[in-house]
Amino acid sequence: MDIVLVEPEIPQNTGNIARTCVATGSKLHLIEPLGFKIDDRSLKRAGLDYWFDLDLEIWPDIESCMRSLHDRTIYYATTKAANDYSQVVYPTDSVILFGKETRGLPEPLLMAHPERCIRIPMIDSARSLNLSNSVAIVLYEALRQNEFAGLAAGSNYFDRSKL
């Protein structure tokens, strides 16, 4: 699975998402302009020591990124979608795009791919969820559908027999 952040603005969100990507073996793509410097202290602190293990690619614009991923199944996370994120089928090599915190994904991109737009259900009065939470929710559903392929099963559980 690949996660694409289009023009992320908040370093702590991106740091948290980077940590989630490392924990799940997912590649992270960042599309410029970024709302922070890649060596930002807040970014590094949120990602802790996971930065060394992160599979990261930074793109100058969305067009470059999309050209490189054109042969993959791409989903577009937005509050404006008809499709619930848990009701679509995610192939193992899916790409999930998320927009900037203040605006989401560009409307022309959403309009060009309405069948691939997905949303996380929430009450009408809520504008949106935190970006790093949204990435975790959708990514883990996609991984669950693929039986958490490649992820360790039970490696960090609490073993009561060793007490």
Secondary structure, 3 states (H helix, E strand, C coil): CEEEEECCCCHHHHHHHHHHHHHHCCEEEEECCCCCCCCCHHHHHHHHHHHHHCCEEEECCHHHHHHHCCCCCEEEECCCCCEEHHHCCCCCCCEEEECECCCECCHHHHHHCHHHEEECCCCCCCCCCCHHHHHHHHHHHHHHHCCCCCCCCCCCCCCHHHC
